[in-house]
Amino acid sequence: MKIVVLAGGTSTERDVSIVSGTGICSALRQKNHQAILVDVFCGLENVDWADPFPESYDVEQAVSYIKSFNPHIEELKKSRKEFFGPNVLELCKKADFVFLGLHGSNGEDGRLQAVFDLMGILYTGTGYLSSAMAMDKGVTKAMFQMRGVPTPGGKAMKKKDRVETLQELGMDFPVVVKTCCGGSSIGVYIVDNQADYTKALDGAFTYENEVVVEEFVEGTEYTVAVVDGKAYPVVQIVPVQGFYDYENKYKPGAVKETCPAPISEELTRRLQEYAVEGYHALEMESYGRLDFIVTKDEKIYCLEANTLPGMTPTSLIPQEAAVLGMDYPTLCEELIRVSMKKYE
């Protein structure tokens, strides 16, 4: 197949996306697909339109080209109205399929998916509506509550309606303050006093104009991928220190990730069932990953859903697939296969 792997973009997760895209493109090349790596925002200036999907291709050279834009991203965002970079849409239209290696805003939030739907471009992952719902943690929480998926209590708050005390929200410390639409735990703060709460709001609002204040649940983190409506093995996540923040997520050795999780069959079954229920509560298709906290007395709380979960070497879905006997290149092909079902 002729495949465009889209990566990069303008979100706070740009660097992670480039790593995901690099792995995906290399893996699909190993499977003899004519895959090319393209930055969705910076595009590709020089395209050989006689052969845009060549048999021979240097992935590392493509990565270097994409990374060369990193120091200038903020300037480009200010100077450009158009989100899609040079030749991006033209290449995507010529491809048989587009693999979305994007994470965060303008990639995982449904807007790109809606454009592709209107243009008849086929892509991996779920559709625009479920992407938008899952990206917004306030909407996600509301959908979970409506469908009986257990989730920590919390309130969404816009910057213009900022509430300075938890008493006004009817909540008590400790709480988690996090951006409504951020990913990779960027802009997430665990606070247990008024001074830190004020600082957390200040910090979270530097990323976006809406945050979620959520009751803090102490426990162990787990995650479960759902592919084509079926739950994959459970991963247990235990940070060496601190919590599962951005640095710990992508720093090798910073967390102990165990798959399958060393838990009872009963707890495994319940986590997998809630993962599938959360997947359906957000109307997700193709694949996604749901994150959980489990307390000492085994109460389960679903935190959020990821519609384009990471595909880096340290990411979680590849670990789950490996337990099922599926190597990374085969997983990439499987995600394309299940994504094609949207178009049947």
Phi, psi and omega in degrees: 000149172271116189231131168265126172260112181269133181214186177077242180086199189241004185279173176293348181257023182305312184297318179296320180299321179297320178293316177301310182299321179299313180297316182297312182298315179298319181295316180293327175297320177299330180271014175070022171274151177270075183266142175231149182258125185227135174280120185299329184265321184269338173068201183219113186289314186251109180241130173277093186292345175287336181207069185289342179239074188290154176295319179258131188207137180259100182297318182297325177295320177296320179296316179299319178298315180296316182293337181296341180273346187308315182293345187248006186302313183298320178295317180297321179299323181284328187268347185246137172269326183282128180283315183285130181285176181306128173069005183295306183295323179297317179293318180297323179292329180279342182284156172285329184202152176244125176264118182275104175262025184269153176222144176086197186296154181056041178187318183247359189259008174100340183291315178295319179300320180295318177299314182295322177300316181293331183266357180074024178269128181273138186214162179280155174092185184280173184280184188292322186290311180293327176299315181294317181295315183291330181290329183266109186295332176292315178294318178304313181299317180297318180293320177299315181296321179295326185260008175076022175271119185297133182210149180299146176293152180181173181226141172270147184217129176271155185301321182288342180247031185306131179252120190277342181230148179292332179303321179294335178270354183072032183234166178232157174289153359277156178224165173250129174251126181212152178298147185289325187236012179283168178224175179056027179061024173282132181075035178244131184226132173258121187230148180226017175206165186297318182298316179290328177298315179299316178296321181296317177299314178304314182293313182296322182287349173286339180272320180199177189266006178220137178230164174244132172253121191231145177297138179280127178247121180272130180174197181255141181271143175223157174219149182222123173279144173238119182239121181056037176082002182244137181282138173272175178302152182278139174252133171263136184238117180233106178296143177296321173210155181071210178238181188281069182268186184303312183298315181293327182297322190244009177258115181304133178086356182281339177226154173259113180251122184240123179220125359290151183300141180280067183227172182292159176299324181295313180294321176302312181299316181295317178298317180294321179295316179293327177298315179294320179295319178295321176303313181285329178299328180264010178059034182286150176235164172070281181197163177185181179221136181243138186252141186226156164241136177238126181282173181300327179268019172065033167279134185257135175231125176273125185271311183192174178235147178242120183272336173231071184297157183304146177233035177278172179301333180260008184287168192270319180300317176301326177294318180294318180296324181299324178296331178274005179084019184250117179283172187300311178300321179294322176300316179301317177295321180296321180293328174291315183301311183289332178290331179295338182295338177300335189255006180281000000 
